Amino acid sequence: MKKTMIYICIVAIIALFLSDGDKKHEKLAHWGYAGEEAPANWANLDTRYNMCKDGKHQSPINLTSDNVIDANLGDITFYDDSFASTFENNGHTLKVNFKSGNMIEYGSKEYSLLQMHFHTPSENQIDGKSFPMEAHLVHKDANGNLLVIAVMFEQSDESNVILNKLIKKLPSKVGDKRELESDIYGYDILPEDREFYSFDGSLTTPPCSEGVKWIVLKNPVGISDSQLEDFKNIMQENNRPIQEKNNRYILE
């Protein structure tokens, strides 16, 4: 009897282990920005999205001047040694992928640029101001730590030269992925004046993982009305609402 009970327990433990393993490899639940898949419901779509609800250092945030601390953050050194490779529509955003070779040095660490994607309107705000579009340049260091550089777009009478190059290869349908032939280096999109704010946050999309270092540039770059319409017509509104700061300070 005892042997039988032990056998049953072992089988149950193995079954539990296998089911947990299966769960880890299950495809994550589909999410979006409207209806039942909207940001307010992300945590209900998949248990692995729990940080979207329970996290305390979530992004995006409103960067307000009354919550900024003047700190010696040091400079960011930019190295852009390779071109953008592809431009794709993944159903959530328009994403530019880069070949290896673009990287930054910041805080005694090196971060490689993986990709750049866009949100309309902006996700982060500066002193309560929302911008018509925001780009996120996603980086990773050798240990897998993420750093995102955010740059805001402000409407201008002049078109943005880099966006013009991208628009020529605009992937209008979900799943489209187009080769980029133009010489777009990793940091061409950024403004000349690269003063910034910094804070600790999260991914702005499921699973909303925290531990992401954010660099938000103070100075926007221009985008023409027609360029903005080109991006908005495809992405629609794909911004996560502002999250609570929860006693976080913004450094500059």
Secondary structure as UniProt FT lines:
FT   HELIX           2..25
FT   HELIX           35..37
FT   HELIX           39..41
FT   HELIX           42..45
FT   HELIX           47..49
FT   HELIX           51..54
FT   STRAND          62..63
FT   HELIX           65..67
FT   STRAND          68..69
FT   STRAND          77..80
FT   STRAND          83..89
FT   STRAND          94..98
FT   TURN            100..101
FT   STRAND          102..106
FT   TURN            107..108
FT   STRAND          109..119
FT   STRAND          125..126
FT   TURN            127..128
FT   STRAND          133..140
FT   TURN            142..143
FT   STRAND          146..155
FT   HELIX           161..167
FT   TURN            168..169
FT   TURN            174..175
FT   STRAND          177..179
FT   TURN            186..189
FT   STRAND          196..202
FT   TURN            206..207
FT   STRAND          210..217
FT   STRAND          221..223
FT   HELIX           225..235
FT   TURN            246..247
FT   STRAND          250..251
//
